[in-house]
């Protein structure tokens, strides 16, 4: 895929029937894939133009195979999943969202409902094919209308407390609001709880302290801003860190990697084939007249 700006891309992962990449800082040419494409924004929103439609803003988008489209990452970061249309899960997703003659659909999907933010950040910072495949599996199951979290048989499963909607709202707020604009008293006011009650209930429901969860959100936001082209100092300030050294210290403490090392490690894109029979992936790029100009395999 040719980009009209300098894109920021993570490793490109290839499994049997599915592939994925983190993508940012790019306005693509009009192109299509021979796979179903699922675009999930992990921070804010992106813009996309499908077929002859006008540009629209999305949080999530499913695009039918061989459908020409153009993506503008719009200063955010997306996890892009390419799915073999012959797989069972692709057929289930198509049946729910892409009836005949419909080329794209924007599903209502909240990653914070079933994915821990530190796990998603871990796959972005360092190659972890197994963990990323688990996350992708959760996303695909959610889109297919299944329980995104795999469980054991009912005989051996540990009872899970019923999710508290107030805590779910806090997680959604943290995933959609710039971290510099959030703090625990503000979150407590949004869900009509006292600060102490919110701290206690959040730890009970998620298994992690609200302070650490907010710290994860700030690290995730800063890394996303760096991927979108912001200098490290600006990204740290926008994320709510007191300064660059504070961001550096927290990133090393939480994930064992510094901001400068993250940039250095992602200077080039590697292709990781994680299966002996990877996805047969093809991308077509179109010229201004709508004709195929190039084909990439």
C-alpha positions as a Markdown table, in Angstrom:
| # | Residue | x | y | z |
|---|---|---|---|---|
| 1 | Unk | 0.0 | 0.0 | 0.0 |
| 2 | Unk | 1.5 | 3.3 | -1.0 |
| 3 | Unk | 1.1 | 6.2 | 1.4 |
| 4 | Unk | 1.0 | 9.9 | 0.5 |
| 5 | Unk | 2.6 | 10.7 | 3.9 |
| 6 | Unk | 5.2 | 8.9 | 6.0 |
| 7 | Unk | 3.3 | 6.1 | 7.8 |
| 8 | Unk | 4.1 | 4.7 | 11.2 |
| 9 | Unk | 3.6 | 0.9 | 11.1 |
| 10 | Unk | 4.2 | -1.9 | 13.6 |
| 11 | Unk | 5.3 | -5.4 | 12.6 |
| 12 | Unk | 3.0 | -7.0 | 10.1 |
| 13 | Unk | 1.7 | -10.3 | 11.5 |
| 14 | Unk | 0.6 | -13.2 | 9.3 |
| 15 | Unk | -1.3 | -16.2 | 10.7 |
| 16 | Unk | -3.3 | -18.8 | 9.0 |
| 17 | Unk | -6.4 | -16.9 | 7.8 |
| 18 | Unk | -5.8 | -13.6 | 9.5 |
| 19 | Unk | -3.1 | -10.9 | 9.6 |
| 20 | Unk | -2.8 | -7.6 | 11.5 |
| 21 | Unk | -0.8 | -4.4 | 11.8 |
| 22 | Unk | -0.9 | -1.2 | 13.9 |
| 23 | Unk | -1.1 | 1.8 | 11.6 |
| 24 | Unk | -0.8 | 5.6 | 12.0 |
| 25 | Unk | 0.3 | 8.9 | 10.5 |
| 26 | Unk | -0.9 | 8.1 | 7.0 |
| 27 | Unk | -3.3 | 9.0 | 4.2 |
| 28 | Unk | -3.4 | 6.1 | 1.8 |
| 29 | Unk | -4.1 | 5.9 | -1.9 |
| 30 | Unk | -7.4 | 4.3 | -3.0 |
| 31 | Unk | -6.9 | 0.6 | -2.7 |
| 32 | Unk | -8.6 | -2.7 | -1.9 |
| 33 | Unk | -7.7 | -6.1 | -0.4 |
| 34 | Unk | -8.8 | -9.6 | -1.2 |
| 35 | Unk | -9.7 | -10.0 | 2.4 |
| 36 | Unk | -12.3 | -8.6 | 4.8 |
| 37 | Unk | -10.7 | -5.6 | 6.5 |
| 38 | Unk | -11.6 | -4.6 | 10.1 |
| 39 | Unk | -10.3 | -1.3 | 11.3 |
| 40 | Unk | -10.4 | -0.7 | 15.1 |
| 41 | Unk | -9.2 | 2.7 | 16.4 |
| 42 | Unk | -7.4 | 2.2 | 19.7 |
| 43 | Unk | -7.4 | 5.9 | 20.7 |
| 44 | Unk | -9.7 | 8.3 | 19.0 |
| 45 | Unk | -11.2 | 8.2 | 15.5 |
| 46 | Unk | -10.1 | 7.9 | 11.8 |
| 47 | Unk | -11.6 | 8.9 | 8.5 |
| 48 | Unk | -12.4 | 6.6 | 5.6 |
| 49 | Unk | -13.9 | 6.9 | 2.1 |
| 50 | Unk | -15.5 | 3.7 | 0.8 |
| 51 | Unk | -16.2 | 3.3 | -2.9 |
| 52 | Unk | -17.7 | 6.5 | -4.3 |
| 53 | Unk | -19.0 | 7.7 | -0.9 |
| 54 | Unk | -17.8 | 10.9 | 0.8 |
| 55 | Unk | -15.3 | 10.9 | 3.7 |
| 56 | Unk | -16.8 | 9.9 | 7.0 |
| 57 | Unk | -15.4 | 9.6 | 10.6 |
| 58 | Unk | -15.4 | 6.2 | 12.3 |
| 59 | Unk | -14.3 | 4.5 | 15.5 |
| 60 | Unk | -14.6 | 1.0 | 14.0 |
| 61 | Unk | -15.2 | -0.2 | 10.4 |
| 62 | Unk | -15.7 | -3.4 | 8.6 |
| 63 | Unk | -15.0 | -3.3 | 4.8 |
| 64 | Unk | -16.0 | -6.1 | 2.4 |
| 65 | Unk | -13.3 | -7.7 | 0.4 |
| 66 | Unk | -12.3 | -6.2 | -3.0 |
| 67 | Unk | -13.9 | -2.9 | -2.1 |
| 68 | Unk | -11.9 | 0.2 | -3.0 |
| 69 | Unk | -11.4 | 2.6 | -0.1 |
| 70 | Unk | -9.1 | 5.3 | 1.2 |
| 71 | Unk | -7.9 | 5.6 | 4.8 |
| 72 | Unk | -6.9 | 8.7 | 6.7 |
| 73 | Unk | -5.5 | 7.8 | 10.2 |
| 74 | Unk | -6.4 | 11.4 | 11.3 |
| 75 | Unk | -3.8 | 11.7 | 14.0 |
| 76 | Unk | -4.8 | 8.5 | 15.8 |
| 77 | Unk | -3.7 | 4.9 | 15.7 |
| 78 | Unk | -5.6 | 1.9 | 14.3 |
| 79 | Unk | -5.3 | -1.9 | 14.7 |
| 80 | Unk | -6.0 | -3.2 | 11.2 |
| 81 | Unk | -7.1 | -6.8 | 10.8 |
| 82 | Unk | -7.3 | -8.6 | 7.5 |
| 83 | Unk | -9.5 | -11.7 | 7.6 |
| 84 | Unk | -9.8 | -14.6 | 5.0 |
| 85 | Unk | -13.4 | -14.4 | 3.8 |
| 86 | Unk | -13.6 | -18.2 | 3.6 |
| 87 | Unk | -13.2 | -18.6 | 7.4 |
| 88 | Unk | -16.2 | -19.4 | 9.5 |
| 89 | Unk | -15.8 | -16.3 | 11.7 |
| 90 | Unk | -15.6 | -14.1 | 8.6 |
| 91 | Unk | -18.9 | -15.6 | 7.3 |
| 92 | Unk | -20.5 | -14.9 | 10.7 |
| 93 | Unk | -19.3 | -11.3 | 10.7 |
| 94 | Unk | -20.5 | -10.8 | 7.2 |
| 95 | Unk | -23.9 | -12.2 | 8.0 |
| 96 | Unk | -24.3 | -9.7 | 10.9 |
| 97 | Unk | -22.9 | -6.6 | 9.3 |
| 98 | Unk | -22.5 | -6.9 | 5.5 |
| 99 | Unk | -25.7 | -8.1 | 3.9 |
| 100 | Unk | -25.8 | -8.4 | 0.1 |
| 101 | Unk | -24.6 | -5.2 | -1.7 |
| 102 | Unk | -23.4 | -3.5 | 1.5 |
| 103 | Unk | -19.7 | -2.7 | 1.2 |
| 104 | Unk | -19.0 | -1.4 | 4.8 |
| 105 | Unk | -20.4 | -1.2 | 8.2 |
| 106 | Unk | -19.4 | 0.7 | 11.4 |
| 107 | Unk | -20.0 | -1.8 | 14.4 |
| 108 | Unk | -20.5 | -0.6 | 17.9 |
| 109 | Unk | -17.4 | -2.1 | 19.6 |
| 110 | Unk | -15.8 | -1.0 | 22.9 |
| 111 | Unk | -12.4 | -2.6 | 23.4 |
| 112 | Unk | -12.4 | -1.6 | 27.0 |
| 113 | Unk | -15.3 | -4.0 | 27.6 |
| 114 | Unk | -13.2 | -7.1 | 27.1 |
| 115 | Unk | -9.5 | -6.2 | 26.6 |
| 116 | Unk | -7.1 | -5.1 | 29.3 |
| 117 | Unk | -5.4 | -1.9 | 28.2 |
| 118 | Unk | -1.9 | -3.0 | 29.3 |
| 119 | Unk | -2.2 | -6.1 | 27.1 |
| 120 | Unk | -3.1 | -4.1 | 24.0 |
| 121 | Unk | -0.2 | -1.7 | 24.8 |
| 122 | Unk | 2.2 | -4.6 | 25.3 |
| 123 | Unk | 1.5 | -5.9 | 21.8 |
| 124 | Unk | 2.1 | -2.4 | 20.4 |
| 125 | Unk | 5.4 | -1.8 | 22.2 |
| 126 | Unk | 7.0 | -5.2 | 21.6 |
| 127 | Unk | 6.3 | -8.1 | 19.2 |
| 128 | Unk | 4.1 | -10.6 | 21.0 |
| 129 | Unk | 2.3 | -12.7 | 18.3 |
| 130 | Unk | 0.6 | -15.0 | 20.8 |
| 131 | Unk | -0.9 | -12.2 | 22.9 |
| 132 | Unk | -1.9 | -10.2 | 19.8 |
| 133 | Unk | -3.6 | -13.2 | 18.3 |
| 134 | Unk | -5.6 | -13.7 | 21.5 |
| 135 | Unk | -6.7 | -10.0 | 21.4 |
| 136 | Unk | -7.7 | -10.4 | 17.7 |
| 137 | Unk | -9.7 | -13.5 | 18.6 |
| 138 | Unk | -11.6 | -11.6 | 21.2 |
| 139 | Unk | -12.4 | -8.8 | 18.7 |
| 140 | Unk | -13.5 | -11.3 | 16.1 |
| 141 | Unk | -15.7 | -13.2 | 18.5 |
| 142 | Unk | -17.3 | -10.0 | 19.7 |
| 143 | Unk | -18.1 | -9.0 | 16.1 |
| 144 | Unk | -19.5 | -12.4 | 15.4 |
| 145 | Unk | -21.9 | -12.1 | 18.3 |
| 146 | Unk | -20.1 | -14.5 | 20.6 |
| 147 | Unk | -18.6 | -14.1 | 24.1 |
| 148 | Unk | -15.3 | -12.4 | 23.4 |
| 149 | Unk | -13.7 | -14.0 | 26.4 |
| 150 | Unk | -13.2 | -17.7 | 26.2 |
| 151 | Unk | -14.2 | -19.6 | 29.3 |
| 152 | Unk | -13.8 | -23.2 | 30.5 |
| 153 | Unk | -16.7 | -25.5 | 31.1 |
| 154 | Unk | -19.3 | -24.4 | 33.6 |
| 155 | Unk | -18.2 | -27.2 | 36.0 |
| 156 | Unk | -14.8 | -25.8 | 36.4 |
| 157 | Unk | -15.3 | -22.1 | 35.7 |
| 158 | Unk | -15.0 | -19.7 | 38.6 |
| 159 | Unk | -18.1 | -17.5 | 39.0 |
| 160 | Unk | -17.6 | -14.1 | 37.6 |
| 161 | Unk | -19.4 | -11.2 | 39.3 |
| 162 | Unk | -22.0 | -9.3 | 37.2 |
| 163 | Unk | -20.2 | -6.3 | 35.5 |
| 164 | Unk | -21.1 | -3.0 | 37.1 |
| 165 | Unk | -22.2 | -0.5 | 34.4 |
| 166 | Unk | -20.6 | 2.4 | 36.3 |
| 167 | Unk | -17.2 | 0.8 | 36.1 |
| 168 | Unk | -17.8 | 0.0 | 32.4 |
| 169 | Unk | -18.6 | 3.7 | 31.9 |
| 170 | Unk | -15.3 | 4.6 | 33.6 |
| 171 | Unk | -13.3 | 2.3 | 31.3 |
| 172 | Unk | -15.0 | 3.8 | 28.3 |
| 173 | Unk | -14.3 | 7.3 | 29.5 |
| 174 | Unk | -10.7 | 6.5 | 30.0 |
| 175 | Unk | -10.5 | 5.0 | 26.5 |
| 176 | Unk | -12.1 | 8.0 | 24.8 |
| 177 | Unk | -11.0 | 11.1 | 26.8 |
| 178 | Unk | -7.5 | 12.6 | 26.6 |
| 179 | Unk | -5.8 | 11.4 | 29.8 |
| 180 | Unk | -4.6 | 14.9 | 30.7 |
| 181 | Unk | -8.3 | 15.9 | 31.1 |
| 182 | Unk | -9.1 | 13.0 | 33.5 |
| 183 | Unk | -8.6 | 12.4 | 37.1 |
| 184 | Unk | -10.2 | 10.2 | 39.8 |
| 185 | Unk | -12.5 | 12.9 | 41.3 |
| 186 | Unk | -13.7 | 13.8 | 37.8 |
| 187 | Unk | -14.4 | 10.2 | 37.0 |
| 188 | Unk | -16.2 | 9.7 | 40.3 |
| 189 | Unk | -18.5 | 12.6 | 39.5 |
| 190 | Unk | -19.3 | 11.2 | 36.1 |
| 191 | Unk | -20.6 | 8.0 | 37.5 |
| 192 | Unk | -22.1 | 9.5 | 40.7 |
| 193 | Unk | -19.8 | 7.7 | 43.2 |
| 194 | Unk | -17.6 | 9.0 | 45.9 |
| 195 | Unk | -13.8 | 8.8 | 45.2 |
| 196 | Unk | -13.3 | 6.1 | 47.8 |
| 197 | Unk | -16.2 | 4.0 | 46.6 |
| 198 | Unk | -15.0 | 4.3 | 43.0 |
| 199 | Unk | -11.5 | 3.2 | 43.9 |
| 200 | Unk | -12.9 | 0.2 | 45.8 |
| 201 | Unk | -15.4 | -0.9 | 43.2 |
| 202 | Unk | -13.0 | -0.4 | 40.3 |
| 203 | Unk | -10.4 | -2.7 | 42.0 |
| 204 | Unk | -13.1 | -5.3 | 42.8 |
| 205 | Unk | -14.4 | -5.3 | 39.2 |
| 206 | Unk | -11.2 | -5.1 | 37.2 |
| 207 | Unk | -8.5 | -6.6 | 39.6 |
| 208 | Unk | -6.3 | -3.5 | 39.2 |
| 209 | Unk | -6.2 | -0.2 | 40.9 |
| 210 | Unk | -7.8 | 2.8 | 39.2 |
| 211 | Unk | -4.5 | 4.8 | 39.5 |
| 212 | Unk | -2.6 | 2.1 | 37.6 |
| 213 | Unk | -5.4 | 1.9 | 35.0 |
| 214 | Unk | -5.1 | 5.6 | 34.4 |
| 215 | Unk | -1.4 | 5.3 | 34.1 |
| 216 | Unk | -1.8 | 2.7 | 31.4 |
| 217 | Unk | -4.2 | 5.0 | 29.6 |
| 218 | Unk | -1.6 | 7.8 | 29.7 |
| 219 | Unk | 1.1 | 5.6 | 28.4 |
| 220 | Unk | -1.1 | 4.3 | 25.6 |
| 221 | Unk | -2.1 | 7.8 | 24.7 |
| 222 | Unk | 1.5 | 9.1 | 24.6 |
| 223 | Unk | 2.7 | 6.1 | 22.5 |
| 224 | Unk | -0.2 | 6.7 | 20.1 |
| 225 | Unk | 0.8 | 10.4 | 19.8 |
| 226 | Unk | 4.4 | 9.4 | 19.0 |
| 227 | Unk | 3.2 | 7.0 | 16.3 |
| 228 | Unk | 1.1 | 9.9 | 14.9 |
| 229 | Unk | 4.3 | 12.0 | 14.6 |
| 230 | Unk | 4.4 | 14.1 | 17.8 |
| 231 | Unk | 7.8 | 14.7 | 19.5 |
| 232 | Unk | 8.3 | 12.7 | 22.7 |
| 233 | Unk | 8.1 | 15.9 | 24.9 |
| 234 | Unk | 4.8 | 16.9 | 23.4 |
| 235 | Unk | 3.3 | 13.4 | 23.6 |
| 236 | Unk | 4.2 | 13.2 | 27.3 |
| 237 | Unk | 2.6 | 16.5 | 28.1 |
| 238 | Unk | -0.6 | 15.8 | 26.1 |
| 239 | Unk | -0.9 | 12.5 | 28.0 |
| 240 | Unk | -0.8 | 14.2 | 31.4 |
| 241 | Unk | 2.8 | 13.4 | 32.5 |
| 242 | Unk | 4.6 | 16.2 | 34.3 |
| 243 | Unk | 7.5 | 16.0 | 31.9 |
| 244 | Unk | 9.4 | 13.8 | 29.5 |
| 245 | Unk | 11.5 | 12.2 | 32.3 |
| 246 | Unk | 8.3 | 11.2 | 34.2 |
| 247 | Unk | 7.0 | 9.5 | 31.0 |
| 248 | Unk | 10.3 | 7.8 | 30.4 |
| 249 | Unk | 10.5 | 6.5 | 34.0 |
| 250 | Unk | 6.9 | 5.1 | 33.9 |
| 251 | Unk | 7.3 | 3.5 | 30.4 |
| 252 | Unk | 10.5 | 1.7 | 31.5 |
| 253 | Unk | 8.9 | 0.7 | 34.8 |
| 254 | Unk | 5.7 | -0.7 | 33.3 |
| 255 | Unk | 7.0 | -2.2 | 30.0 |
| 256 | Unk | 10.8 | -2.3 | 30.2 |
| 257 | Unk | 11.3 | 0.0 | 27.2 |
| 258 | Unk | 12.1 | 3.7 | 26.8 |
| 259 | Unk | 10.4 | 6.1 | 24.4 |
| 260 | Unk | 13.5 | 6.5 | 22.3 |
| 261 | Unk | 14.0 | 2.7 | 22.1 |
| 262 | Unk | 10.3 | 2.4 | 21.0 |
| 263 | Unk | 11.0 | 4.8 | 18.1 |
| 264 | Unk | 14.2 | 3.1 | 17.2 |
| 265 | Unk | 12.7 | -0.4 | 17.3 |
| 266 | Unk | 9.8 | 0.6 | 15.0 |
| 267 | Unk | 11.9 | 2.5 | 12.5 |
| 268 | Unk | 11.4 | -0.3 | 10.0 |
| 269 | Unk | 8.6 | -2.8 | 9.6 |
| 270 | Unk | 9.2 | -6.5 | 9.9 |
| 271 | Unk | 6.9 | -9.2 | 8.6 |
| 272 | Unk | 6.3 | -12.0 | 11.1 |
| 273 | Unk | 4.9 | -15.2 | 9.7 |
| 274 | Unk | 3.4 | -16.9 | 12.7 |
| 275 | Unk | 1.9 | -19.9 | 11.0 |
| 276 | Unk | 3.2 | -22.5 | 8.5 |
| 277 | Unk | 0.2 | -21.7 | 6.2 |
| 278 | Unk | -0.2 | -17.9 | 6.3 |
| 279 | Unk | -3.0 | -15.8 | 4.8 |
| 280 | Unk | -2.8 | -15.4 | 1.0 |
| 281 | Unk | -2.8 | -11.6 | 1.1 |
| 282 | Unk | -3.2 | -9.3 | -1.9 |
| 283 | Unk | -3.6 | -5.5 | -2.2 |
| 284 | Unk | -4.6 | -3.5 | -5.3 |
| 285 | Unk | -3.9 | 0.2 | -5.6 |
| 286 | Unk | -6.0 | 2.3 | -8.0 |
| 287 | Unk | -5.1 | 5.3 | -10.1 |
| 288 | Unk | -7.2 | 8.5 | -10.4 |
| 289 | Unk | -9.3 | 6.9 | -13.2 |
| 290 | Unk | -10.2 | 4.0 | -10.9 |
| 291 | Unk | -8.1 | 1.5 | -12.8 |
| 292 | Unk | -5.7 | -0.9 | -11.0 |
| 293 | Unk | -2.3 | 0.6 | -11.0 |
| 294 | Unk | -0.3 | -1.9 | -8.9 |
| 295 | Unk | -0.9 | -5.2 | -7.2 |
| 296 | Unk | 1.0 | -6.1 | -4.0 |
| 297 | Unk | 1.3 | -9.7 | -2.7 |
